[in-house]
Amino acid sequence: MRRTGTTRRGALTTTGALALGAVLTGCGGRDDAAGSGKPEHAAARAERALREKAVRDGGLLLARYDLVAVAHPATAAGLAPLRAAVGEHGKALAPPGAKGPADGAGKSPSAAPAPVPADPEAAVRELAAAERRRADAYTEALLTAGPELARLLASVAAAAAAHAFLLTGLAEEAAA
């Protein structure tokens, strides 16, 4: 005999789908912007700050990739395409009209990166953890970003999660 009506699983699935749809469509309309120009300016400042932080964090991650590749040359070939993608993400996330390289090249990071572990597996696993943190941070930022930036952040967060997965596999290869 088949159950009819609403099940707990169905309710949770529907609620999750609605929440995901709201986040992906960037449902935080700009109703206040029509009255006075101030909320729009605040939103623009918040978006610029979010973009600048993403570029700074990406620059630190690029520096980390470079340090690991120099410390463990056997991993350099596997890290190169992922590093290049992180650089492209920095260019895409850079605020409009930003001056200087968005990929972190030629910039000195605002914080000194931690030393690279002597073990190649541990070094690559640290990169994977950094990519996971980046994916989590961008996913969290979706809640406050405008629709266009939210779509970009979702894409970059998905790429960072894929990088973490690929780096985990590279770490296993480095251990072998």
N, C-alpha and C positions, 0 to 999 in steps of 0.2 A: 504494500500500500504506500503510495507516494504522499509526502507531506505537502500541504498547500499553505499558502500564506507567506509571511515574511520570516525568513530564517536569520539567525545571527550572522552567518557567513554572507548572505545576500545583502544585509544592511551594511555590514562593514565594507564590502566590495563597492557598493553604491556610494557610500560616504567617501571612501578613498578616491574613487574616480571623480567625484565632484570636486574634492579638494585639489586634486592634481590638475583638473581642468581649469580651476580658478587661478592657480599659480601660473600655469603655462600661458594663459591668456592675459596675464598681467592685470588682473582685476583690481586695480587701485586707481580708479578714474581720477581725473583732474577737475572735479566739480568745483573746488575752492578757487581754482585759477581763473574762473570766469568773473568772479566778483572783483578782486583786487589782484594786482600783479605780484604781490609778495609771496604767496604760496608757490607760484610757478618758479620764482627765483630761488626759493628754498629747495624746491625739488631739483632744480638744475644744479645747485651747489652740492646737494647730497649725491647726485649722480656723478658729478665731477670728482668728488672725494672718493667715492666708491671705485671709480675707474683708476684714479691715481694710486690708491692702495693696491688694487689688483696688479698694476704695472710694477709697483715697488716689490710686491711679493714675488711676481714673476721674475724680476731681475735677480732677486736673491736665489730663486730656484735655478736660474740659468747659471749663476756663479757656482752653485752646488754641483750641477751637472759637470761643469768644467773642472772643478776640483777632483771629482771622482774619476773622470776620464784621464786626468793627468796622473793621479795616484795609482790608477789601475788601468794601464793601456789596453789590456785584453778586453775590457768592457767598452772601450771607446766606440767601436763600430756599432754596437748595439744601442748605445746611448745617443749617438748622433741624430738619428731621425726624431727621437723623442725631444731632444734639446731644440731641434729646429722648430718643432711644432709649438713648444713653449714660447719660443721667440715670436712666432706668428700670432699666438694668442695675445702676447703683449702688444703687438702692433694693432690688433683688432680692438683691444680693450682701451687703448690710449685715448684720453679725452680729445675731442676735436680741437685742432689748433695747437696740440701739445708740441713743444720744441724738443729737439734731441732725439736720440735713438730710442725707440720703444721696446726694442728687444734686449735691452740691458747691455749691449755692446758699448764699451767705452765709458760706462758708468761705474762708479765705485758704490757698492751696496751700502745702505745706511747702517747695517749691522754686520759685524764680521761673522762669517759662517763658522760653524763648529769644525774642529779638525775631522778629517776623513779617517774612518776606521782602517786599520792595516789589512783587514780581511776584505777581499773584494765582495764576497757575499753580503757581509754586514753593511758595506758601503752602499751597495745597490738596494738593499732592503730599506735603508734610511731614505733613499730617494723615493722608493715606493710609498713609504709612510708620508713623506712630504707631499707627494701627489694626492694621496688620499685626503690629507688635511686640506689641500687646495680644493679638491672636489667638494668636500663638506662645507668649506667656507663659501664657495660660490653658490652652492645649493641653498644655504641659509640666506645669502644676500638676495636671492630671488624674491623673497617676501617684501623687500623694501624697494626694489628696483622698478623703474618704469617698464612698460611693455617691451620696448625695443631692446633695452639693456638686459631685461630678464631673459629674453630669447637667446641673446649672445652668451650670457652667463650660464644658462642651462646647457648650451652646446659645449662651452669650455669645461664645465663641470663633468660632462659625460666623457670628454676627451681625457681629462685628468684621471678619472676612474679607470679608463682603458689603459692609460699609461701605468697606473699602479699595478694593474693586472699583468701587463707586459713586463714590467720591472721585476715583479715577483718571479716570473718565469726566467728572466735573465739572471736573477740572483741564484736560482737553483742550478742554472747552467754554470755559473761561476764557481759554485761549490763543488761541481763534479770534476 
